[in-house]
Amino acid sequence: MLFAGFSYFQWEQNKSLQEENTRVASQFKNLEENMKNQLEDVRNQFIVLNNPATRKYAVNGKKEGRELKAIAYVNPVKKLSYINVSNVPNLPENKCFQMWAEVNGELVNLGVIKQFDDKDKLLALPYAENAVGYITIEPEGGNTAPTVKNIVANIKY
């Protein structure tokens, strides 16, 4: 009876360790995938910033976002583009800046721009011939469609 109880305890413990091992292996795989993606993004940023074919566009805000400052980097050879938002002005608590890109006739939501601690961070922009990027002021949390009257900056690349 004692041996049966001990065997059951060992079996349960082994089962628990196997489940934990599976969880850790899954987390490790996710971490590895994230690191590969980040490395690829850094590699692309390096290519864009160091390539003589890269064009640099100064982006200045207007209206409520006149203090907004950014630089867009576009490389038509590698078909890569990035933006560095170096200054995001303060808005009321119920408002935020949101980025959009018009690529091949479709409007793509690029997300909400937050105040950046790292002024050297580059954000990827979708690349397309004759694309246009917009920065709008939207309700806190962002919007599903841009508020055209609230466009404070645009980037033609």
Secondary structure, DSSP 8 states (H G I E B T S, - for coil): -HHHHHHHHHHHHHHHHHHHHHHHHHHHHHHHHHHHHHHHHHHHHHHHHH-TT-EEEEEE--GGGTT-EEEEEEETTTTEEEEEEEE-----TTEEEEEEEEETTEEEEEEEE---S-TT--EEE---TT-EEEEEEEETT--SS--GGGEEEEEE-
